[in-house]
Amino acid sequence: MTNLALGVKTSSLNERDAVRRALIAGERSGEPQSFDFAEFTRRKLAQHAVKVPNAETRAAMEESRAMMAARQPRFASAQALFDDLEKPA
C-alpha cells in the first residue's frame, strides 16, 4: 500500500470513529424529543425575512429608473457631481 492509500484509509477510519462517537453521545443524551419542522421553518423564515426598502429608498430607486429610461444624466459634468456631493446636507 502506498502512503496515499494509507492516508485515505486512516482518514476513513477517523471519520467512522467520529460518527460512532457522535451516535453514542446522541444515545446518551436522553430520550428523543419531537421536532416540529414546520414551526422551525416558520421561525427561520421570519428571522431571515427580506425587508422592503423604506419610502425614501423606494423614491430614489424610482428616480433612478426614470433617469435610466429617459437616458438623461442627473449631472451635466463630473464637477457638478462632485459639487453636489460636497455641499452640506
C-alpha positions in Angstrom: 0.0 0.0 0.0 1.2 3.5 -0.8 1.3 6.4 1.7 -1.6 8.0 -0.2 -3.7 4.8 0.2 -2.7 4.6 3.9 -3.7 8.3 4.3 -7.1 7.7 2.8 -7.7 4.6 4.9 -6.7 6.5 8.1 -8.9 9.4 7.2 -11.8 7.0 6.6 -11.2 5.3 9.9 -11.1 8.7 11.7 -14.4 9.7 10.0 -16.1 6.5 11.0 -14.8 6.9 14.6 -16.2 10.4 14.7 -19.6 9.2 13.5 -19.5 6.4 16.0 -18.7 8.8 18.9 -21.5 11.2 17.8 -24.0 8.4 17.7 -23.1 7.2 21.2 -23.3 10.8 22.5 -26.7 11.1 21.0 -27.9 7.9 22.5 -26.7 9.0 25.9 -28.2 12.5 25.7 -31.6 11.4 26.8 -35.0 10.4 25.5 -35.9 11.5 21.9 -37.9 14.7 21.7 -40.4 15.6 18.9 -39.3 18.2 16.4 -41.8 20.5 14.8 -40.1 21.1 11.4 -42.9 23.4 10.2 -42.5 25.6 13.3 -38.8 25.6 12.9 -39.1 26.6 9.2 -41.6 29.5 10.1 -39.2 30.7 12.8 -36.2 30.7 10.5 -38.1 32.4 7.6 -39.2 35.1 9.9 -35.7 35.6 11.3 -34.3 36.0 7.8 -37.2 37.7 6.1 -36.4 40.0 3.3 -37.2 43.5 4.4 -38.7 46.0 1.9 -36.9 49.3 1.3 -38.3 52.4 3.2 -40.2 55.2 1.4 -37.0 57.3 0.8 -35.1 54.4 -0.7 -38.1 53.4 -2.9 -38.3 57.0 -4.2 -34.6 57.1 -5.0 -35.0 53.8 -6.8 -37.9 55.1 -8.9 -35.9 58.3 -9.7 -33.0 56.2 -10.8 -35.2 54.0 -13.0 -36.8 57.1 -14.6 -33.5 58.7 -15.3 -32.2 55.5 -16.9 -35.3 55.1 -19.0 -35.0 58.7 -20.2 -31.3 58.3 -20.7 -30.7 61.7 -19.1 -27.8 62.1 -16.7 -28.5 63.7 -13.4 -25.4 65.9 -13.6 -24.1 67.8 -16.6 -20.5 67.2 -15.7 -18.2 65.4 -13.3 -17.6 68.6 -11.5 -21.3 69.1 -11.0 -21.5 65.7 -9.4 -18.6 66.5 -7.0 -20.1 69.8 -6.1 -23.3 68.1 -5.2 -21.5 65.5 -3.1 -19.6 68.2 -1.2 -22.5 70.5 -0.3 -23.7 70.3 3.3 -26.7 68.0 3.9 
